[in-house]
Amino acid sequence: MNEISIEVTLSDIQKTFDFDLVALTDIRVRQTNYMIRWKYSIGSLGDQWKRIALQRGKGVPGTVMKTGKSMIITDITGTDMERDLFRYPILKTEQLQSFIAMPLWNDDEEVMGILLMGNRDSRMYTKAEYEMVKQHVEKTLRQQILKELMVNE
């Protein structure tokens, strides 16, 4: 699949689930690489996200990669994230208050990318809502990325 189809899918996720921002790290990020970059962003406030480069294990994507689990934050107000926004540059540049960040796995059980879906206001994400998003991502975006990786290898 080409980049346009991934962008269209990200836009669909944004509209379907009412997120202000949907962003995806470079889909070739492997745990041996030391920098993580955002490759796609739908709904961003500008181009600053393109300049964000994080060392492995840092920021939202680094935390998700380390744990291998999704992060669901309903409001960063009063948290360490709010106090240390410089450590979470995507939250700062995009003014996000709440988000879901999930790892995307390949068939070899390696994280092949991190998907961030956020809102600029606090938002309570229900378990049912999270499961719907997760299933949608699994059926659409994950499959597109796997096809793109097969084409490019």
N, C-alpha and C positions, 0 to 999 in steps of 0.2 A: 504494500500500500504506500501511497505517497504522503507527503507532509500535509497536503490539503485535506485528505480524508481524516487524518488525526485531528487537525484543527476543527474540521466540521463536527467530529465526534465530541471534542471538548466543548464546543459551542452548544451542542445539543445537551450535554450534561449540565452546562450552566443554566440554560433555559428551562429544562425539564425539572431540575431540582432547586431552582431559584437561588443560585450562588452569584455573588458579585464578581468573583474571580475563580477561574479554573486554570491551574498551571501544572506543567509536567516537566520533570528534570530530563536531562539528556538520556535518551533511552539506551545508550551504550555505557552508562555508568556501571562500573563493576567495582566490587569491593577492593580491588587492588589499586584503583585510581585514587589519587589523593584530593582531587577537586570535583565538586559537584556544581553543575550549572543548570539553570532553567532553560529549557529549549523552546517551550511553547507557553503562551500566556493569553488567555481570553478574558477580557474585561479589565485589563490593567489600566492604571492611571497614567502611564507613560512608558518610556523605554528603560527605566532604571533597572528593571528586573534582568535585562540582558547583561548587565555588568556585574551581577552578583556571582561570585565564585566562592564556594565554601570548602574548607578542608574537610576531609572525611570525618564523620562523626559530629560535625558542627551544624547548628541551625536546625530547623524543622526537618529537612530531608535527612540530615545526619542522624538525628534521634530516631527517626523511623527506620532507617537502614540498620542501626545498631540493634534495635529491639526486634525488628521484623514484624512489628505490630502497628496498627493504625493508631493515630492520635486523634482524639475528639475533644476539642476545647470549645466550650460554649461562651466563654467570656474571659479575655486575658486580663481584665481590670483587677488590680491587686495581686497579680501573680508575679513570679520571677520573670516570666516572659515580658511583662509590661515594664518592669524595672530595668531589664537588660535588653531592650529592644535592639541595640546594636549587634547582639549575638543572633538575632532573628531578622535579618535585613528584609526579607520578603514581607514580613508582618508590618515592618515600619514603612517601607516604600509604598505598600499597597493599602496601608491604614486598616489592616484586618483586625477585627475584634474577636471573631470566632472562626473556627475552621475544622475541617476533617482532612487529615493527611494519611494516605494509605500507600503501602508498598505494592508494586506490581511485580508478580513473580513469573519467571519463565518456567518451562517444563522441567528444568534441572534444579528447581527450588532455589534459584538465585534471584535476588532483587534486581530487576532490570530498569526500574524507574520509580519515582515517587510522584504521586498525584496529590496536589493540594487543591482543595475546594473551600473557599472562604467567603465570609461576609464582613462588611464594614461596620455592622452593628452586632451586638451580642445576639446569639440565636441558640435556642435549645434544639438540639438534634435528638430526635427520639431513636430508640433502638430499631424500630420498624423502618424509619426513614433511612438510617444508616445501612440496614440490610438491603433495602431497595437500591440505594446508590451502589453498594458493593456488587450486587448481582448485575446491575446495568453495566458497570465498568468491566466486570468479568466477561460479559457477553459481547461487548463492543470493543472498547479501547484495548484491552489486553490482547484480544485476537488480532487486532490491526497491528499492534506493535510486534507481535510474534511473526506475523507475515512479513513485515518490513525487515525484521532481522534476518529472516530466511532469504529474502531477496538480495540483501546486501552482503551476505556472507559468502 
